[in-house]
């Protein structure tokens, strides 16, 4: 028995409602379709179709098997298309989630050029600062920033990310430039509110006590100031307006530093970088469309100055 032909004949009969209609679609005799269905049912040991002289209906097992067969045949078609015409061709739909701020700046702008290169792919992007359950909510891929918790998910590191203390030149001229993390207590610090993340505070790496390279222990400082907010974009805006010192990611402030709108302070105490990751479900074989999307992200994020480009 040719299983793929048997699966295709079963799907044709189930969706077209008769052996003759399926046979016309395949250009074969109805008897051949009938023999394929009989062989498939014998192989599986279950009845898939209830056939009478007037109609054909699916059994409970047949309904469940139909969905699996349709998905399998679609994957086979995509696999064949991916290597046709002498090049890679991806098709299908990709559902992506990313943090709101990062997603607006560095994920959303990449969807149109990716689709221009792969026009048979459709894409959905959901921006949320909530960590979504990929399996439960039907996402193919998440872009996440920062250290990842242990999980059964697969992750690929796309780029490095650092957290920097930044302020405007005007603020530093007015209030002075801190030389040590302990001096932040004398400054207006723009921190996330207690209801948000970063409950441990801002991270700094102290110089090694023996003077060697690599730095010493990581310490956390919980700064205070007259303004705090649960939204990072608001903190960024306040910082640009000269209201204080903020602790922000390179992906958010690199362009401002390049343009001179912000200045990094306490660079000698900057904590080690964390990562920007593509996260997806544990699968033996990634669909071509998802593999190409992850490669596209990694290629763009690796370009010199990508995160420093003006938005």
Buried (B, 14 or more C-beta within 10 A) or exposed (E): EEEEBBBBBBBBBBEBEBBEBBBBBBEBEBEBBBBBBEBBBEEEEBBBBEBEEEEBEBBEBBEEBBEEBBEBBEBEEBEEBBEEEEEBBBBBEBBBBBBBBBBBBBBBEBBEEBBEEBEEBEBEBBBEBEEBEBEEEEBBBBBBBBEBEEEEBEBBEBBBBBBBBBBBEEBBEEBEBBEEBEEBEEBBBBBBEEEBEBEEBBBBBBBEEEEEEEBEEEBEBEBEBEBBBEBBEBBBBBBBEBBBBBBBBBBBBBBBBBEEBBBBBBEEBBBEEBBBBBBBBEEEEBBBBBBBBBEBBBEBBEEEEBBBEEE
